[in-house]
Amino acid sequence: MVKVDLTGCDSFVGKEQFQAYVEKALAAQVVLEEESGAGNDFLGWQHLPSAIGKDEIADCLGVVDRWLAKDIDLVVVIGIGGSYLGAKAAIEALSHTFANQLGTHGLKVVFAGENLSEDYTAELLDLVKVRNAACVVISKSGTTTEPAVAFRLVKNHLEEAYGKAEARERIVAITDKARGALKSLSNQEGYKTFVIEDNIGGRFSVLTPVGLVPIALAGFDVAAMVKGAKDAEKALGARKADNPAVRYAAMRNLLYDGGRKIELFASFNPKLQYLGEWLKQLFGESEGKDGKGIFPASVIFTTDLHSMGQYIQDGERMLFETVITVENAGREVTIPSDPQDLDGLNYLAGKHVEHCNRMAQLGTKMAHIDGGVPNLDIRVDKLDEYHLGQLFYFFEKVCGISAYVLGVNPFNQPGVEAYKKNMFKLLEKPGY
């Protein structure tokens, strides 16, 4: 199970203070689990892992089998926000870093519809024109501008390249079960569809087909991911003070009320870069409202110690760190000895690279705490589908508890619409 180490906060908060916030977090957990708080019509994610059965998994894998049978080698996943970040985080975490350069076979998943860059769009079209392509489009409404533009272009290409009948077999839509432009189009064209349930918001949807279909297409074990989330669901349902989700939510809010307004999500594994992006949306959209909220940011160490390290160490004391630690590396590399030792590294000869990484992590933790930065450590045993499923569910649970402690509705995002209204007016969209 996900482990939480809060000892890096001992010199910043008192035990009695922390216990008081644990009680607040326990009360918020009751509100969340009894569905009595604001936004309680968006809690379908809470018991989702235990509700996913073999049929749901098989339905996802059926798409993989059908497209592999067609020798499809590229899938464009179209979505924005929660419609792509969870899948992107999982695929980046589980993939070989240099898979493209190694030329490994099988389906490659790329993402579109998360921006309006013309250069990006043109280069995406360059790619689909030279690959055997298919598309997964993810949108409840089908009218969100960024993914709608991308889908129109990719759909046009598939129809021109393969004909309408074959294009129909190369498009999967993940959308509302009954309404919306994408649902209507899917019914009209006969696309294979998966449902986004009304009671699950985008940023909590990684364990629905929104995340599971792209992750399965990328070749990863979604059944193991669901099993990890299911085990986390059971463990984190305990209404006890030693519940890791309760303890972490309590400490976040205690630090926030003490003036720590920024949470810096950090990892010493570059595979977790997009997990940081997913976390920024999860917490930013859930907590940032009503003039409140911890501002989420993310870094990858040791890389960013050579850019952001100076500010973290000596800048304004308004942040705390949450470090996501993978305790066991998936591969082993040892540092060789060199007869000349011109680089002075022979003192490391025979040691694993990951040992050096661990010492860098410990040294960074000590330095940042000494410099006035509280440190929270979230740990999993290894980076695989099972433990990633645990992490996804853990942070979703924490987010719900923490936002209720903060006193906001975790499940709405009224501020997201502000830029759209201005953009639509500037684009002269009818009605704006």
Beta strands, then each sheet from edge to edge (+ up, - down):
strand 1: 3-5
strand 2: 74-78
strand 3: 108-112
strand 4: 133-138
strand 5: 171-175
strand 6: 192-195
strand 7: 262-267
strand 8: 295-300
strand 9: 319-328
strand 10: 375-382
sheet 1: 1+ 10- 9- 7- 8-
sheet 2: 3+ 2+ 4+ 5+ 6+
end
